[in-house]
Amino acid sequence: MRSGELARLAGVTVRALRHYHEVGVLAEPRRDSNDYRSYGLRDLVRLLRIKRLAAVGIPLDRMSDLLDDTDRGGGDTGDSGALLDELDAELATQIDQLTRRRAVIAQLRDHRAAPDVPPELAPFYAVWATSGISPELMKADREHSVLLAHLLGAEGMPQLAHFYERMSDPATVQVVSVFAEQFGRLGAGSTEQDIMSVVDSFGTAFGGLIAEFADHDLLDVGASSQLLSEYTAELLNEQQRQALERIEARFADR
């Protein structure tokens, strides 16, 4: 039979057949007088066995030894048993990973959070989404949280989540929303009084939280602190940067 017929009977493509020849799991038969490859039933059986091994998950580079060993009457050898144990362990790991991924997707979906939001913070973004804060500031905070979560790592995430939980308290949401609105309005036309008013509003909105988390080193990202500061500065205009600098100076020693 020709390659097309063999591929059809085995349920594979001719391209797959050629690939099996290239990697050496299926011997390439001699060509007949018309320069066509001619396959026999043993080739079909070999090809079906390759499909069975592939369905189990055995990689092509490990098939030849298994196929050739059973061709010699080796049967279920210790090597094949160890390989099956290895494949089973890999599948168990993949199942665990997929289960955790589905849990993250469910958490993001339940809170209607963007896919890039750290899932631990998703419940709190759901609260802030209805707080009246502008989409621009919400986007900036989301990007900031993505960077901060990465810099803090898994060990720092519980503390960060606790901070966002406190930020999502109804009373806190109200005062933080007022601050966010004032901060967002700062721009080229803002006066010195406008800037200082924002600084004072920050104290009202965050003073209690700063005192509560003062001993927890919430934003202790070590050498990456400069990176965090630079990124924050890129998001702000000149007046907002001035306000932030004064806020940092006012609360530096607290």
N, C-alpha and C positions, 0 to 999 in steps of 0.2 A: 504494500500500500504506500501511497505517496504521503508527504508530510501533511498536506491539507486534510486528507482523510484520517490520518492518525490523530491529528489535533482535534478534529470534529468528534471522533469516537471517544477520546479521552476527556473532552470538555475543556480544552485549553486553546489558547491562540497559537498560531504558527510562530509569532514572535516569542512567546514563552518557550515553545519547543526549541527554538534556536538558542535562547538563553540557557536552557538546560544543557545543550551541547557545549556552549562556551564555558560554563562553570564546571563541566565534567561529570555531572550526575547521570547523564544519559549519553551513552556512546553514540557517536555519529556513524551511521552505517555507510558502507561503500556505495558509490554511485553506479548505476547500471550503464548500459551502453548508450542510453540517451542522456546521460549525465544527470539523471534524477536520483535522489536518495530513495532507497526502497526499504521499507520497514516491515517487520514481521510481528506476530502476535506477542512474542516475548518483549518486544519493544513497547507494545501497548500496555502489557502487564507492568513493566518497569515504570512506565509513565504514570499509571494509576497508583502505584505504590508511592511515587514521588508526591503525587497530589495528597495522598493520605498523610504522609509525614508533614507536608506543608500545612495541612489542616490542623494538625496537633500543635504546630508552632515550631517545628524543628527547622533551623536555618539550613539553607542550601549547602553551606560549607561543611556541615556535619552529616549530611545525608549519605555521602558515598560509602563511608565506613559501615554505617548501619545496613545499607542495601547490600553491600558486598558480603558482609558478615552473614546475613541471613541467606544469601545465595549459596554460601558454603555450608549452610546447615547449622549456623551458630545459634539460631533461635533468639530467645530473650536473654541477652547477655547482661552481665553486671554493668557494662558501660551504658547500654541503652536504658537500664533501670535508673542509673545515676542521672542520665540525661533527662529522663522523665521527671525525676525528683527536682532537678534544677528548673525545668520549665514550669512545674507546678508552683514552685516558690516564687518565680518571676511573675506568674499570673496572680498569685495571692497578693503580691506587692502592688501590682497594677490595679487590682480590685480595690485595695485599701485607698490608693491614691484617687481613683475615680469616685469612691464613696465620699471621701473628704471634699473633692471638687464639687460634687453634687450638693453637699451640705452648704458650701459657700454660695453656690448659685441660688439655692433656696433662700438663704439668709438675705442676699442682695435683692432677690425678687420680692420677698415678703415686705421689705422696707422701701421698695421702689428706688433703690440706690443705683447709681451708675456703676458699671462693671469694674471701673478702675478704683473705686473706693475701697480702702482696707475693710474687710467684712466686719471686723470688730467694731468699727465706727459707724457702720450702716444704720443701726437704730437711731443714732443721734442726728444723722443727716436728715432722717425723716422728720424729726422735730423741727430742725432749722429750715427745712424746705417750706414750712408754713408760717415762718416767723416774719415774713415781709422783707427780709434782707435781699438786696438786689442780686440778680443772677450773676453779675460780674464779680461781686464779692464772694458769692457762694462758690463760683468756679475757682477763684483765687485761693480760697480756704481749702477746697478739695485738693488742688494741686499741692498746696503747702503740706497738707496732711499725708499725701502720698510720699513726698520726700522725707518728711519727718518720721513716718513709720518705717521707712527703709533705713534711715540713719540710726534710729533707736533699736531696730531689730526685734526679734521675738521676745527677748528679755524685757525690753522697755515697753512693749505694747500694752500689757495690763495697766500700767500707770497712765499711759496716754489715753486708753479707753476710759479709765476712771475720771480723768480730767474732762473728757468730752461728755461723760455722763453728768458731771457736776455742771458743765456749761449748758446742759439741756434741761436743767431744773426750770420750771415755768417762770419763777421770779427772776432767775438769772437771764433767761432768754429775753425777757422784756427789756432789761437794762442794756444787755449786750446789743440788742437790735437798735436801740437808740444810739449807742456809740458807733455801731457799724454804719448807720445812716449818716451821722456827722462826719465820720472819717471818709466815707465815700464821696462826700460833697467837697472835700478839700481840693483845691486846684489853683490855677494861676491867679484867680481873682480873690483868693482867701487872704484875710488880714492876719496880723499877729494875734489879735484877739480870737479869731476863729481857730487858729492853731492851738492856743492855750485852752480854749474851751474844750477841744477834743482831748487834750491831755488830761484835763479835769474829769471828763466823762469816762476816760479809761480807768481812772482811779475808782470811780463809782461802780463801774461794771466789773472790774477785775481785781480790785483791791483785796476783797475777801479770799478769792481763789489764789492769788499770789501768796497771801499769808498762809493759807492752808497747805500749799504745795512747796513752801519755801525750803523745807528740809528734805524734799524728795528728789531733787535734781532732775525734775521732769524733762528739761530740755538739755540734759548733759549728753551731748553727742561728741564730746571730745574734740579731736582735730577737725571734725566736719562742721563745727559750729560756724566757721567762716563761710563755708559753702552755703549753709542755711541762711546766713545773714545776706550774702550776695544775692541769693535767689529772691529773698523777700524784697530787697531793694529794687530789683528789676521790675517788680510788679507795681511799684509805687511811683507817683509823681513827686516833684520836688517838695511841695508843701506836706505831703503825707510822710515823706522821709524825714522832714524836719520834726514833725509831730512825733514820729517813732523815736527819733534820737532823744527828744526831751522826755518821752515816757521812759526810755531805758535809763536815762540819767536820774530821773526822779525815783525810780524803783530799784536802782542798782544795789543799794545798801540795805534793802529790806529783807 
